[in-house]
Amino acid sequence: MILTHVGGPTVLVEVDGWRLLTDPTFDPAGGHYAFGWGTSSDKLAGPAIGVADLPPIDAVLLTHDHHGDNLDTAGRELLSSAGTVVTTRSGARRLRVRGVRGLAAGQTTRLIASDKPGIDITATPARHGPPLSRPIIGDVVGFAIRQPGHDGVALWITGDTVLHGRLRDVARGMTVDVLVVHVGGVQFPVTGPVRYTMTGRQAVELIELVRPRVAVPVHYEGWSHFKDGRTAIDRALAAPPDEARRRTRWLDRGSPTDLG
């Protein structure tokens, strides 16, 4: 498995001959993005790789379509060239692209091609904020990628979520090889101390619960609404025990990394 961190939540995944792209964000730095209900953010860093430098994409795994830090203007334009787009059910209704598939948490779709083995994509639960916030914030999912007939999860992408009971339950029930965990500890002035994605401490708790072979933090930099950047995550990883620290691997943006 080869992962290339483009920036933010955007990762190029190369596995079993498939090229998958998560949450495409390719706008340059400097933009201001409104997320609704008085929340917004500034993009502080552009992508490490441009759209023109990407290989052909077999499928886009879009955790949610309604926030600009997960799908921006350039990323939205890319969707029409991808073979398949897998996202939330509500997102599939909003997006007007061919090959879009909408999933609710727990549902699975299979990607099939004549020149490579099929893979199963299962949507996993995500709650992008405090309890009861979904009607305001909207639907989000993560993605667990499996080879058909195999119980283990080759790759789990958490999506934008806080750590909550249902996510813990799913984590306990999976054997995961590579975990891509969205961190950042998102906060907005209008809602004070409320968090909308995992803090460093929550990410460490999840890693210790899942015990993947490799854990890769993403979506913790490049935007003004992230409050737990790499320093905060490293601080959480430094606390005993060292289980999460031994499993965590930081990716250099733009550099393909072979995780085995």
PAZAPA-4460 file (N, C-alpha, C; in steps of 0.05 Angstrom, whole numbers, plus 32768, in hexadecimal, padded with zeros to 4 digits):
% residues 260
    n_x    n_y    n_z   ca_x   ca_y   ca_z    c_x    c_y    c_z   seq   type   mol
   8011   7FE8   8000   8000   8000   8000   8012   8019   8000     1      M     A
   800C   802B   7FEE   801B   8044   7FEC   8008   805B   7FF1     2      I     A
   800F   806D   8004   7FFF   8084   800A   800F   809D   8003     3      L     A
   8002   80B1   7FF6   800E   80CB   7FF1   7FFC   80E0   7FFD     4      T     A
   8006   80EE   8011   7FF6   8103   801E   7FF8   811C   800E     5      H     A
   7FE2   8124   8001   7FE2   813C   7FF1   7FDF   8155   8002     6      V     A
   7FD1   8152   8018   7FCD   8169   802B   7FB1   8167   8036     7      G     A
   7FAD   8172   804F   7F93   8171   805C   7F8A   8154   805D     8      G     A
   7F71   814E   8054   7F67   8133   8055   7F6D   8123   803C     9      P     A
   7F7B   812F   8029   7F7D   8123   800E   7F95   8110   800D    10      T     A
   7F90   80F7   8008   7FA4   80E2   8006   7FA0   80D2   7FED    11      V     A
   7FB5   80CD   7FDE   7FB4   80BB   7FC8   7FBC   809F   7FD2    12      L     A
   7FAA   808C   7FCF   7FAE   8071   7FD9   7FB1   805F   7FC1    13      V     A
   7FC7   8050   7FC1   7FCC   803C   7FAC   7FCE   8021   7FBA    14      E     A
   7FB9   8010   7FB4   7FB7   7FF6   7FC1   7FAB   7FE2   7FAE    15      V     A
   7FB8   7FCB   7FAC   7FAE   7FB5   7F9B   7FA8   7FBE   7F7E    16      D     A
   7FB8   7FD1   7F74   7FB4   7FDA   7F59   7FA0   7FF1   7F57    17      G     A
   7F92   7FF8   7F6C   7F7F   800E   7F6C   7F8C   8028   7F74    18      W     A
   7F82   803D   7F68   7F8A   8058   7F70   7F72   8066   7F7B    19      R     A
   7F72   806B   7F95   7F5B   8078   7FA2   7F64   8093   7FAD    20      L     A
   7F53   80A6   7FAC   7F59   80C1   7FB6   7F44   80C9   7FCB    21      L     A
   7F4E   80D1   7FE2   7F3C   80D9   7FF8   7F38   80F7   7FF8    22      T     A
   7F1F   8100   7FFD   7F18   811C   8001   7F29   8130   7FF1    23      D     A
   7F24   8132   7FD7   7F36   8142   7FC6   7F35   8160   7FCC    24      P     A
   7F4B   816C   7FD4   7F4D   8189   7FD8   7F67   8192   7FCA    25      T     A
   7F63   81A2   7FB5   7F79   81AA   7FA4   7F7A   81C8   7F9F    26      F     A
   7F69   81D8   7FAD   7F6B   81F5   7FAA   7F85   81FF   7FB6    27      D     A
   7F8F   8216   7FAB   7FA7   8222   7FB7   7FA1   822E   7FD2    28      P     A
   7FB6   8234   7FE0   7FB3   8242   7FFA   7FA7   825D   7FF6    29      A     A
   7F9B   8268   800B   7F91   8283   800B   7F73   8286   800A    30      G     A
   7F65   8271   8005   7F48   8273   8003   7F3A   8273   801E    31      G     A
   7F23   8280   801F   7F12   8280   8037   7EF9   8270   8031    32      H     A
   7EF2   825D   8043   7EDD   824A   803F   7EC8   824B   8055    33      Y     A
   7EAF   824F   804E   7E9A   824F   8062   7E8E   8233   8064    34      A     A
   7E8A   822A   807D   7E80   820F   8082   7E63   8210   808B    35      F     A
   7E58   8227   808F   7E3C   822A   8098   7E3A   822F   80B6    36      G     A
   7E23   823A   80BF   7E1D   823F   80DB   7E33   8250   80E8    37      W     A
   7E3E   8263   80D9   7E52   8275   80E5   7E6E   826B   80E7    38      G     A
   7E73   8254   80DB   7E8E   8248   80DC   7E9C   824B   80C1    39      T     A
   7EB6   824E   80C2   7EC6   8252   80A9   7EE3   824C   80AF    40      S     A
   7EF3   824C   809A   7F10   8247   809D   7F1F   8251   8086    41      S     A
   7F39   8257   808A   7F4B   8260   8075   7F5E   8249   806E    42      D     A
   7F62   8245   8054   7F75   8231   804B   7F91   823D   804C    43      K     A
   7FA3   8230   805B   7FBE   823B   8060   7FD3   822E   804F    44      L     A
   7FCE   8217   8044   7FE2   8209   8034   7FD4   81FB   801C    45      A     A
   7FE2   81FC   8005   7FD7   81EF   7FED   7FDF   81D2   7FEC    46      G     A
   7FD6   81C3   7FD8   7FDD   81A7   7FD6   7FFA   81A3   7FCE    47      P     A
   8005   818C   7FD8   8020   8186   7FD0   8022   817B   7FB4    48      A     A
   800C   8172   7FA9   800A   8168   7F8E   7FF2   8174   7F80    49      I     A
   7FF6   817D   7F68   7FDF   8189   7F59   7FCF   8173   7F4B    50      G     A
   7FB7   817B   7F43   7FA5   8168   7F36   7FB2   815D   7F1D    51      V     A
   7FC0   816E   7F0E   7FCD   8165   7EF5   7FE3   8150   7EF9    52      A     A
   7FED   814E   7F12   8002   813B   7F18   7FF8   8121   7F23    53      D     A
   7FDE   811E   7F26   7FD3   8105   7F30   7FD2   80F0   7F1A    54      L     A
   7FD5   80D7   7F21   7FCF   80C1   7F0E   7FB1   80BF   7F0A    55      P     A
   7FA8   80AF   7EF7   7F8B   80AA   7EF5   7F80   809E   7F0F    56      P     A
   7F69   80A9   7F17   7F5D   80A1   7F31   7F46   808E   7F2C    57      I     A
   7F46   8076   7F39   7F31   8063   7F36   7F18   806A   7F46    58      D     A
   7F1C   8075   7F5E   7F05   807C   7F6E   7F0E   8092   7F82    59      A     A
   7EFB   80A4   7F88   7EFE   80B8   7F9D   7EED   80AF   7FB5    60      V     A
   7EFA   80AF   7FCC   7EEC   80A9   7FE5   7EE8   80C4   7FF3    61      L     A
   7ECF   80CD   7FF3   7EC8   80E8   7FFC   7EB8   80E6   8016    62      L     A
   7EC5   80EC   802C   7EB8   80E9   8046   7EA0   80FB   8049    63      T     A
   7EA1   8113   803D   7E89   8125   803C   7E8F   813A   8028    64      H     A
   7E7A   8144   801B   7E7D   8157   8004   7E78   8174   800B    65      D     A
   7E6F   817A   8024   7E64   8194   8029   7E77   81A7   8039    66      H     A
   7E90   819F   803D   7EA3   81B0   804A   7EBB   81B4   8037    67      H     A
   7EC4   81CD   8034   7ED8   81D3   8020   7EF4   81C9   8027    68      G     A
   7EF8   81C0   8040   7F12   81B5   8047   7F13   8197   8041    69      D     A
   7EFD   818C   8038   7EFC   8170   802F   7EF5   816D   8011    70      N     A
   7EE8   8181   8006   7EE3   8182   7FE9   7EE2   819F   7FE1    71      L     A
   7EF7   81A8   7FD4   7EF8   81C4   7FCC   7EF1   81C6   7FAE    72      D     A
   7EF5   81DE   7FA3   7EED   81E2   7F87   7EFC   81D1   7F74    73      T     A
   7F17   81D0   7F76   7F27   81BF   7F64   7F22   81A2   7F69    74      A     A
   7F1D   819A   7F82   7F16   817E   7F88   7EFC   8176   7F7C    75      G     A
   7EE9   8188   7F7C   7ECE   8182   7F71   7ED0   817F   7F53    76      R     A
   7EE1   818E   7F46   7EE4   818C   7F29   7EF1   8171   7F21    77      E     A
   7F01   8166   7F34   7F0F   814D   7F2E   7EFB   8135   7F2F    78      L     A
   7EE5   8137   7F3D   7ED3   8120   7F41   7EC9   8114   7F26    79      L     A
   7EC5   8125   7F13   7EBA   811B   7EF9   7ECD   8109   7EEA    80      S     A
   7EE7   810A   7EF1   7EFB   80FA   7EE3   7F01   80E0   7EF2    81      S     A
   7EF7   80DE   7F0B   7EFB   80C5   7F1A   7EE8   80B0   7F11    82      A     A
   7EF0   8097   7F12   7EDF   8081   7F0A   7EC6   807E   7F1B    83      G     A
   7ECA   8082   7F35   7EB4   807E   7F49   7EB8   8092   7F5F    84      T     A
   7EA2   809C   7F6A   7EA3   80AD   7F82   7E92   80A0   7F98    85      V     A
   7E9E   809A   7FAE   7E90   808E   7FC5   7E8E   80A3   7FDB    86      V     A
   7E76   80A8   7FE5   7E72   80BD   7FF8   7E59   80B6   8009    87      T     A
   7E4F   80CA   8018   7E37   80C6   8028   7E1F   80C5   8015    88      T     A
   7E09   80BB   8020   7DF0   80B9   8010   7DE6   80D5   8009    89      R     A
   7DE7   80E8   801C   7DDE   8103   8017   7DF1   8111   8003    90      S     A
   7E0B   810B   8005   7E1E   8117   7FF2   7E1A   810C   7FD6    91      G     A
   7E13   80F3   7FD4   7E0E   80E8   7FB9   7DF6   80F5   7FAC    92      A     A
   7DE3   80FE   7FBC   7DCC   810C   7FB0   7DD3   8128   7FA7    93      R     A
   7DE6   8134   7FB5   7DEE   8150   7FAE   7E01   8150   7F96    94      R     A
   7E13   813D   7F94   7E27   813D   7F80   7E1B   8135   7F65    95      L     A
   7E22   8143   7F50   7E18   813C   7F36   7E30   8132   7F25    96      R     A
   7E39   811A   7F2C   7E4F   810E   7F1D   7E47   80F1   7F18    97      V     A
   7E52   80E6   7F03   7E4C   80CA   7EFC   7E5B   80B7   7F10    98      R     A
   7E50   80A1   7F14   7E5E   808D   7F25   7E5E   8092   7F42    99      G     A
   7E4D   80A4   7F4C   7E4D   80AA   7F69   7E3D   8095   7F77   100      V     A
   7E47   808C   7F8E   7E3A   8078   7F9F   7E38   8083   7FBB   101      R     A
   7E20   8083   7FC6   7E1C   808D   7FE1   7E18   8077   7FF5   102      G     A
   7E27   8079   800B   7E26   8065   8020   7E1F   8071   803B   103      L     A
   7E10   8063   804B   7E0C   8069   8067   7E20   8057   8077   104      A     A
   7E26   805E   8090   7E38   804F   80A0   7E2F   8032   80A1   105      A     A
   7E41   801F   809C   7E3B   8003   809C   7E35   7FF7   8081   106      G     A
   7E30   8008   806D   7E2B   7FFE   8052   7E45   7FFB   8043   107      Q     A
   7E45   7FE8   8030   7E5D   7FE1   8021   7E58   7FE2   8003   108      T     A
   7E6B   7FEB   7FF4   7E6B   7FEA   7FD7   7E84   7FDD   7FCE   109      T     A
   7E83   7FCF   7FB7   7E9B   7FC1   7FAD   7EA5   7FCE   7F93   110      R     A
   7EBF   7FD3   7F92   7ECB   7FDE   7F79   7ED6   7FC6   7F6A   111      L     A
   7ECF   7FC4   7F50   7ED7   7FAE   7F3F   7EE3   7FB8   7F26   112      I     A
   7EF9   7FAB   7F1D   7F06   7FB2   7F04   7F12   7F98   7EF9   113      A     A
   7F15   7F98   7EDE   7F1E   7F7F   7ED1   7F3C   7F7A   7ED5   114      S     A
   7F4B   7F8F   7EDC   7F68   7F8C   7EDE   7F73   7F8D   7EFA   115      D     A
   7F61   7F8B   7F0E   7F6B   7F8C   7F2A   7F56   7F7E   7F3C   116      K     A
   7F5E   7F75   7F53   7F4B   7F68   7F65   7F37   7F7C   7F70   117      P     A
   7F1E   7F73   7F75   7F0A   7F85   7F80   7F11   7F8C   7F9D   118      G     A
   7F06   7FA3   7FA5   7F09   7FAB   7FC1   7EED   7FB5   7FCB   119      I     A
   7EE9   7FB0   7FE5   7ED0   7FB9   7FF2   7ED5   7FD2   8002   120      D     A
   7EC3   7FE6   7FFF   7EC4   7FFF   800E   7EAC   7FFF   8020   121      I     A
   7EB0   8000   803A   7E9B   8001   804E   7E9C   801C   805C   122      T     A
   7E85   802A   805D   7E83   8043   806B   7E83   803F   8089   123      A     A
   7E93   804E   8097   7E94   804C   80B4   7E89   8065   80C1   124      T     A
   7E7F   8063   80D9   7E71   807B   80E6   7E84   8091   80EC   125      P     A
   7E7B   80AA   80E8   7E8A   80C2   80EF   7E76   80D6   80FA   126      A     A
   7E7F   80E4   810F   7E6E   80FA   811A   7E80   8113   811B   127      R     A
   7E7A   8125   810A   7E8B   813D   8105   7E84   8153   8118   128      H     A
   7E83   814D   8132   7E7D   8161   8146   7E71   8154   815F   129      G     A
   7E65   8165   8171   7E5B   815B   818A   7E42   814A   8186   130      P     A
   7E37   813D   819B   7E1F   812E   8199   7E08   813F   818E   131      P     A
   7DF7   8133   817D   7DDF   813F   8172   7DE5   8155   815D   132      L     A
   7DFE   8156   8154   7E06   816B   8141   7E02   8164   8124   133      S     A
   7DFC   814A   811E   7DFA   8141   8102   7DE6   8151   80F2   134      R     A
   7DCE   8157   80FC   7DBB   8166   80EB   7DC5   8182   80E3   135      P     A
   7DD8   818D   80F2   7DE3   81A7   80EC   7DFC   81A4   80DA   136      I     A
   7E0D   8192   80E2   7E27   818F   80D4   7E25   817F   80BB   137      I     A
   7E13   816B   80BB   7E10   815A   80A3   7E1E   813F   80A6   138      G     A
   7E19   812E   8092   7E22   8112   8093   7E40   8111   808C   139      D     A
   7E4E   80FF   8099   7E6A   80F9   8094   7E6D   80DB   8098   140      V     A
   7E7F   80CF   8088   7E86   80B3   808C   7EA4   80B0   808A   141      V     A
   7EAE   8099   8095   7EC9   8090   808F   7EC7   8079   807C   142      G     A
   7EDE   806D   8076   7EDF   8057   8063   7EF2   8041   806C   143      F     A
   7EE8   8028   806C   7EF9   8011   8072   7EFB   8001   8058   144      A     A
   7F14   7FFB   8050   7F1A   7FEE   8036   7F23   7FD2   803C   145      I     A
   7F15   7FBF   8030   7F1C   7FA2   8033   7F1E   7F94   8018   146      R     A
   7F2E   7F7F   8018   7F2D   7F6C   8001   7F16   7F59   8006   147      Q     A
   7F05   7F54   7FF1   7EEF   7F42   7FF5   7EF9   7F27   7FFF   148      P     A
   7EEA   7F1C   8013   7EF1   7F03   801E   7F05   7F04   8035   149      G     A
   7F0F   7F1C   803B   7F22   7F20   8051   7F14   7F2F   8068   150      H     A
   7F18   7F27   8080   7F0C   7F34   8097   7F1A   7F4E   809F   151      D     A
   7F34   7F4E   809B   7F43   7F66   80A4   7F3F   7F7E   8091   152      G     A
   7F43   7F95   809D   7F40   7FAE   808E   7F5C   7FB7   8085   153      V     A
   7F60   7FBA   806B   7F7A   7FC3   8061   7F7F   7FE0   8068   154      A     A
   7F6B   7FF0   8067   7F6E   800D   806B   7F54   8018   8077   155      L     A
   7F56   8027   808C   7F3F   8035   8098   7F44   8052   8098   156      W     A
   7F33   8062   808B   7F34   807F   808B   7F1E   8089   809D   157      I     A
   7F24   8096   80B2   7F0F   809D   80C6   7EFC   80B3   80BC   158      T     A
   7F05   80C5   80AA   7EF5   80DC   80A3   7EF5   80F0   80BA   159      G     A
   7EE8   8107   80B6   7EE7   811C   80CA   7ED4   8113   80E0   160      D     A
   7EDE   810E   80F7   7ECD   8104   810D   7EDA   8109   8128   161      T     A
   7ECA   810C   813C   7ED4   810B   8158   7ED4   80ED   8160   162      V     A
   7EE1   80E7   8176   7EE0   80CC   8180   7EC7   80C9   8191   163      L     A
   7EB6   80B5   8189   7E9C   80B2   8197   7E96   8094   8199   164      H     A
   7E81   808D   81A8   7E7C   8072   81AF   7E79   805F   8197   165      G     A
   7E6A   8067   8183   7E66   8055   816C   7E80   8051   815D   166      R     A
   7E91   8065   815B   7EAB   8062   814E   7EBC   804F   815E   167      L     A
   7EBC   8051   8178   7ECB   803E   8189   7EC2   8021   8184   168      R     A
   7EA7   801E   8183   7E9D   8003   817F   7EA6   7FF7   8164   169      D     A
   7EA5   8007   814F   7EAE   7FFE   8135   7ECC   7FF7   8136   170      V     A
   7EDB   8008   8143   7EF8   8004   8145   7EFF   7FEA   8153   171      A     A
   7EF0   7FE3   8168   7EF6   7FCB   8176   7EF0   7FB2   8165   172      R     A
   7EDE   7FB5   8152   7ED6   7F9E   8142   7EE6   7F9A   8128   173      G     A
   7EFB   7FAA   8124   7F0A   7FA8   810B   7F27   7FA2   8111   174      M     A
   7F33   7F92   80FF   7F50   7F8F   80FE   7F5A   7F9F   80E7   175      T     A
   7F6A   7FB4   80ED   7F72   7FC8   80DA   7F90   7FC8   80D5   176      V     A
   7F97   7FC8   80BC   7FB4   7FC9   80B5   7FBE   7FE6   80B6   177      D     A
   7FB1   7FF7   80A6   7FB9   8014   80A5   7FA2   8025   80AC   178      V     A
   7FA6   8037   80BF   7F91   8049   80C8   7F99   8066   80C0   179      L     A
   7F88   8073   80B1   7F8C   808F   80AA   7F78   809F   80BB   180      V     A
   7F83   80AE   80CE   7F72   80BB   80E2   7F72   80D9   80DE   181      V     A
   7F59   80E4   80DA   7F56   8101   80D8   7F57   810D   80F4   182      H     A
   7F69   8120   80F7   7F6D   812C   8111   7F65   814A   8110   183      V     A
   7F75   815C   811C   7F71   8178   8119   7F63   8186   812F   184      G     A
   7F52   8178   813F   7F44   8185   8155   7F36   819E   814D   185      G     A
   7F26   819E   8138   7F1A   81B6   812D   7F09   81C5   8141   186      V     A
   7F0D   81DF   8142   7EFD   81F1   8152   7EF6   820A   8142   187      Q     A
   7EE0   8217   8149   7ED8   8230   813D   7ED1   8244   8154   188      F     A
   7ED8   825E   8150   7ED2   8272   8165   7EB4   8272   816D   189      P     A
   7EA2   826E   8159   7E86   8271   815F   7E7B   825C   8172   190      V     A
   7E89   8245   8173   7E80   822F   8185   7E94   8229   819B   191      T     A
   7EA6   823B   81A0   7EB8   8238   81B8   7EC8   821F   81B9   192      G     A
   7EC7   8210   81CF   7ED9   81F9   81D3   7ED0   81DF   81C4   193      P     A
   7EB9   81E0   81B7   7EAF   81C8   81AA   7EC2   81BF   8194   194      V     A
   7EC7   81A5   8193   7ED9   8199   817E   7EC9   818B   8169   195      R     A
   7ED3   818C   8150   7EC5   8180   813A   7ED5   8169   812C   196      Y     A
   7EEE   8166   8134   7EFD   814F   812B   7F0F   8146   8143   197      T     A
   7F1B   812F   8140   7F2B   8124   8156   7F42   8136   815E   198      M     A
   7F46   8138   8178   7F5F   8145   8183   7F75   8130   8181   199      T     A
   7F8D   8139   8188   7FA4   8127   8189   7F9F   8110   819D   200      G     A
   7F94   8117   81B4   7F8F   8103   81C8   7F7A   80EE   81BF   201      R     A
   7F65   80F8   81B1   7F51   80E5   81A7   7F5D   80D3   8192   202      Q     A
   7F6E   80DE   8181   7F7A   80CE   816C   7F8C   80B8   8178   203      A     A
   7F9B   80BF   818D   7FAB   80AC   819A   7F9A   8096   81A7   204      V     A
   7F84   809E   81B3   7F72   808A   81BF   7F67   8077   81A9   205      E     A
   7F60   8081   8192   7F56   8070   817D   7F6C   805D   8173   206      L     A
   7F84   8068   816F   7F9B   8057   8166   7FA0   8040   817A   207      I     A
   7F9F   8047   8194   7FA3   8032   81A8   7F8D   801D   81A8   208      E     A
   7F75   8026   81A1   7F5E   8014   81A0   7F5F   8002   8187   209      L     A
   7F66   800E   8171   7F67   7FFE   8157   7F7F   7FED   8155   210      V     A
   7F96   7FF7   815F   7FB0   7FE9   815D   7FB7   7FE2   8140   211      R     A
   7FB6   7FF5   812D   7FBD   7FEF   8112   7FDB   7FEA   810F   212      P     A
   7FE3   7FDE   80F9   8000   7FDB   80F4   800C   7FF7   80F1   213      R     A
   7FFE   8009   80E2   8008   8024   80DE   7FF0   8037   80E1   214      V     A
   7FF5   804D   80EF   7FE1   8063   80F1   7FED   807C   80E4   215      A     A
   7FDD   8089   80D3   7FE6   80A0   80C4   7FD3   80B8   80CA   216      V     A
   7FDD   80CD   80D8   7FCC   80E4   80DD   7FCB   80F6   80C4   217      P     A
   7FB3   8100   80BE   7FAF   8113   80A8   7F9B   8128   80B2   218      V     A
   7F97   813D   80A2   7F83   8151   80A6   7F87   8160   80C1   219      H     A
   7FA0   8168   80C6   7FA7   8176   80DE   7FB5   8190   80D8   220      Y     A
   7FB9   8196   80BF   7FC9   81AE   80B7   7FBD   81BB   809F   221      E     A
   7FC6   81D4   809A   7FBE   81E1   8081   7FA5   81F1   8082   222      G     A
   7F97   81F2   8099   7F7E   8201   809C   7F7E   820F   80B6   223      W     A
   7F71   8226   80B7   7F71   8236   80D0   7F5F   822B   80E6   224      S     A
   7F4D   8219   80DF   7F3B   820E   80F4   7F46   81F6   8102   225      H     A
   7F5E   81ED   80FB   7F6A   81D7   810A   7F78   81E2   8123   226      F     A
   7F72   81D6   8139   7F7D   81DF   8153   7F91   81CB   815E   227      K     A
   7F8F   81B2   8156   7FA3   819D   815E   7FB3   8196   8145   228      D     A
   7FC9   81A5   8142   7FDB   819F   812C   7FEF   818A   8133   229      G     A
   8005   8187   8124   8017   8171   8129   8023   8173   8145   230      R     A
   8029   818C   814F   8035   818E   8169   8023   8182   817F   231      T     A
   8009   8188   817D   7FF6   817D   8191   7FF4   815F   818E   232      A     A
   7FF5   8155   8176   7FF3   8138   8172   800C   812A   817D   233      I     A
   8023   8136   8177   803C   812A   8181   803D   812B   81A0   234      D     A
   8031   813F   81AB   8030   8141   81C9   801F   812A   81D4   235      R     A
   8009   8125   81C6   7FF8   810F   81CF   8005   80F4   81CB   236      A     A
   8014   80F1   81B5   8022   80D8   81B0   8039   80D3   81C3   237      L     A
   8044   80E8   81CF   805B   80E6   81E1   8052   80DC   81FC   238      A     A
   8039   80DE   8203   802F   80D5   821D   802F   80B6   821E   239      A     A
   8036   80AA   8235   8036   808D   8237   8019   8083   8237   240      P     A
   8015   806A   822E   8029   8057   8223   8031   8060   8207   241      P     A
   8045   8052   81FC   804F   805A   81E1   8043   804A   81CA   242      D     A
   802D   803C   81CF   8020   802B   81BB   801A   803B   81A1   243      E     A
   800C   8052   81A4   8004   8062   818D   801D   806D   817F   244      A     A
   8030   8076   818E   8048   8083   8183   8057   806F   8171   245      R     A
   8059   8056   8179   8067   8041   816A   8059   803B   8150   246      R     A
   803F   803F   814F   8030   8038   8137   802C   804F   8124   247      R     A
   8031   8068   812D   802B   8080   811D   8041   8086   810A   248      T     A
   803A   808D   80F1   804D   8095   80DD   8044   80AF   80D0   249      R     A
   8055   80C3   80D0   804F   80DC   80C3   8058   80DB   80A6   250      W     A
   8047   80E4   8094   804E   80E4   8078   8057   80FF   806F   251      L     A
   806D   8100   805F   8075   8119   8053   8062   811F   803C   252      D     A
   8057   8137   803C   8043   813E   8028   8050   813C   800C   253      R     A
   8041   8130   7FFA   804A   812E   7FDE   805C   8117   7FD8   254      G     A
   8065   8108   7FED   8078   80F2   7FE9   806A   80D7   7FEC   255      S     A
   8069   80C7   7FD7   805D   80AC   7FD9   806C   809C   7FEE   256      P     A
   805D   808F   8000   8068   8080   8016   805D   8064   8015   257      T     A
   806F   8051   8012   8068   8035   8011   8065   802A   802E   258      D     A
   804C   8023   8035   8047   8019   8050   8047   7FFB   8051   259      L     A
   804E   7FEE   803B   804F   7FD1   803B   8034   7FC4   8036   260      G     A
***
